[in-house]
Amino acid sequence: MSKIGTAEWLDWKRLPLFSKYDAEASLVQMCDRLLEEATRQGSGDDYVRQFLPQLATELSCQWCTLIERTPEWETLFEFGRNAAGGFPSTLCDEALDRDAAGLCVDENRADWSFMAAPLGDVRPSTILLVGGRDLTAASLSEAIIAARALGYALSIVEQREKHLRRIKRLQTTLHIASSFSSARETQPLLELIAKEATRLLESERSSIFIWDREHKQVVACPALGVEGNTLRLPDDVGIVGDVIRSGKTICVDDAYNDERFDPSVDKSSGFRTHNLLCVPLRNNAGELIGAFEVMNKEKGKADYDDADAQSLEELGVQAATALENTREIEQLSRSRDQLTEQAKQKVQVIGKSSAITALRSTIERLASTDLPVLILGESGTGKEVVSQSLHYQGPRANTPFIAVNCAALTETLLESELFGHEKGAFTDAHETRAGKFELAEGGTLFLDEIGDMSPGGQAKLLRVLEQKVVTRVGGSETIPINVRVVAATNAKLADAVRDKKFREDLYYRLSVVTLDLPPLRDRPEDVILLAEFFLTQFCSQANRRLLKVSAEAKKRLQAHLWPGNVRELRNLMERVAFLCAGDRVEVEDLAFILSPSRDSVVDMSADLSLKEASRRFQQEYIRRTIKRVGGNMSETAKCLGLHRSNLYRKMGQLDMHEANEGADDEE
Ligand SMILES: Nc1ncnc2c1ncn2[C@@H]1O[C@H](COP(=O)(O)OP(=O)(O)OP(=O)(O)O)[C@@H](O)[C@H]1O
């Protein structure tokens, strides 16, 4: 250490005024250039390295250095050689304490002096120290000006670098957030969050602790090194517990010397935490959902600081939002799977006849393909059930199944119904609406009663099937579609083709595979199976014990001709389930319902209003007509003097279930 004599001092406030002709004037110009350079330069320290030799010349000194007390004195920049060899620590300490520039002579070398000037409040622990042979107190004012200028220059660049670092981190956070948003599952997302936090915060490891309020626990995920990769801990223990309780960030520089630190996680994972940063994890609504922690800042980096905390908090907001999204997606897909499973259970093609057994195995084979299927059969034979079965047994099961009753739509409506329309495309088009093809995207579109489609409708449908794009009515944009089309009809479509009522090209496109459903009267062995299947469904709906069917009643059911096919049987079982008085279905229960004479009788015994009496009469009358014409709805409509779509509407108004089954998409 250098010995120094009595020092002379000058502080910033007592700096004399000087004119542009004074010696200091050129130094002021140098400082001006220094500040300009620092402002221009984005980062780096070239401007200081260039300034020190110029300053040495200006002050006529041989050694020029910037040193910082941390609390030991450390050299930041240096130019020239300290010929005295020693270091005037007393002068430097005093310069900082007094906030004044000081000059003293080295006691071992009378020809060598030191001059120390503090850089001021912007760099409170740094000083400019110079050494040389010809230093005099006259240079103190120059040293103090140069030191101040250096302080401002360093702080300008420091601030700039801080801002640049912040911008870079924000950019990285944004980039990371976009990778979070594409995650669909929680577990891989948690691993991604941990990986990105580790990288962004230059750390060794990161963990997310999800707060399970109900069980007063936090769940560490991923808990690296822990068996099963998850770890549950009480929510009031350790640093994480403190963060959860206070909702505030905690930074720890020496974990094992911090009494809040709980080493049990280290014990379970075999990891050794040195320092850590733990921030509260909040969702978009600001609710605390856990804590987010990074551990062991990379070697060679400073400890975690406020900028790190800010970055981790910001990343935490993105992580929490993404986690909530994946949870919602998972919940939705779970309930979607449940709904699909329920739908699958409901859609069963019941029967043990050889025709139905063969049909089931054909459905199984066709379900995995995208082949267009045409289902033929009398009304009520199960065409829609078969089409649903094709859908739910195949890879499209989780996607929409949309049914359209082509007979229930007029030609003008059909187009907008199938292909959608733009707002204002026609008088009633108040809003833009997607068509059934769009709604069925990825899934199956069931075109029921295809035989009743108008020629114009057939032409448009053919175009869509060929080009696999739809254009909304009134729109110009073509929308690509990926939809499996299954069509059905109770008409003799081949005859309609021969009679030129149905386009041949469309017929061949739709009927790549044809399934012909036999009427119920041709498969009496299925009747009891179906009756019991429906009875189970309706008894549970009616909240009553399952009804047994007596042997006599079974015989009666099998003897019936079932003009309305399975639908008729189903409706009968519905009425039985609700009306049967005993625990067993006896032949009398069926005789009452199946008897042709009773079929036409409307119970007028109760005190009915005229409106209710006529409603019941209409129901009965329509039912009777349907029965009379063998369940053919077009025929029924004709007999009743109604348009087919008006018949469906009427039946809907009369709460007749047959209407829903027959005209799902009735306008
Ligand atoms: N094999 C079957 N197994 C189970 N239920 C069936 C079967 N066949 C028909 N059904 C039931 O009978 C009713 C009528 O069937 P569906 O609507 O599929 O007939 P459809 O041939 O499409 O009639 P329509 O030609 O009048 O539209 C439905 O409730 C359906 O669930």
The ligand as a MOL file (V3000), in Angstrom:
LIG
                    3D

  0  0  0     0  0            999 V3000
M  V30 BEGIN CTAB
M  V30 COUNTS 31 33 0 0 0
M  V30 BEGIN ATOM
M  V30 1 N -82.1130 -52.3380 -35.3500 0
M  V30 2 C -82.4790 -51.3780 -34.4850 0
M  V30 3 N -82.0010 -51.3950 -33.2380 0
M  V30 4 C -82.3820 -50.4610 -32.3610 0
M  V30 5 N -83.2470 -49.4810 -32.6130 0
M  V30 6 C -83.7540 -49.4010 -33.8320 0
M  V30 7 C -83.4010 -50.3680 -34.8400 0
M  V30 8 N -84.0560 -50.0290 -35.9560 0
M  V30 9 C -84.7910 -48.9370 -35.6720 0
M  V30 10 N -84.6120 -48.5540 -34.3910 0
M  V30 11 C -85.2920 -47.4500 -33.7220 0
M  V30 12 O -86.5090 -47.2210 -34.3810 0
M  V30 13 C -86.7600 -45.8520 -34.5860 0
M  V30 14 C -86.8510 -45.5640 -36.0610 0
M  V30 15 O -85.5870 -45.8000 -36.6510 0
M  V30 16 P -84.9440 -44.8250 -37.7200 0
M  V30 17 O -85.3280 -43.4290 -37.4190 0
M  V30 18 O -83.5180 -45.1370 -37.8050 0
M  V30 19 O -85.6950 -45.3030 -38.9980 0
M  V30 20 P -85.6320 -44.7460 -40.4530 0
M  V30 21 O -85.5470 -45.9180 -41.3320 0
M  V30 22 O -84.5430 -43.7470 -40.5570 0
M  V30 23 O -87.0630 -44.0310 -40.6010 0
M  V30 24 P -87.5460 -42.8970 -41.6590 0
M  V30 25 O -87.4130 -43.4950 -43.0210 0
M  V30 26 O -88.9620 -42.6520 -41.3020 0
M  V30 27 O -86.6610 -41.7340 -41.4380 0
M  V30 28 C -85.6370 -45.1180 -33.9310 0
M  V30 29 O -86.0350 -44.7250 -32.6570 0
M  V30 30 C -84.5410 -46.1580 -33.8340 0
M  V30 31 O -83.7920 -45.9160 -32.6700 0
M  V30 END ATOM
M  V30 BEGIN BOND
M  V30 1 1 1 2
M  V30 2 1 2 3
M  V30 3 2 2 7
M  V30 4 2 3 4
M  V30 5 1 4 5
M  V30 6 2 5 6
M  V30 7 1 6 7
M  V30 8 1 6 10
M  V30 9 1 7 8
M  V30 10 2 8 9
M  V30 11 1 9 10
M  V30 12 1 10 11
M  V30 13 1 11 12
M  V30 14 1 11 30
M  V30 15 1 12 13
M  V30 16 1 13 14
M  V30 17 1 13 28
M  V30 18 1 14 15
M  V30 19 1 15 16
M  V30 20 2 16 17
M  V30 21 1 16 18
M  V30 22 1 16 19
M  V30 23 1 19 20
M  V30 24 2 20 21
M  V30 25 1 20 22
M  V30 26 1 20 23
M  V30 27 1 23 24
M  V30 28 2 24 25
M  V30 29 1 24 26
M  V30 30 1 24 27
M  V30 31 1 28 29
M  V30 32 1 28 30
M  V30 33 1 30 31
M  V30 END BOND
M  V30 END CTAB
M  END
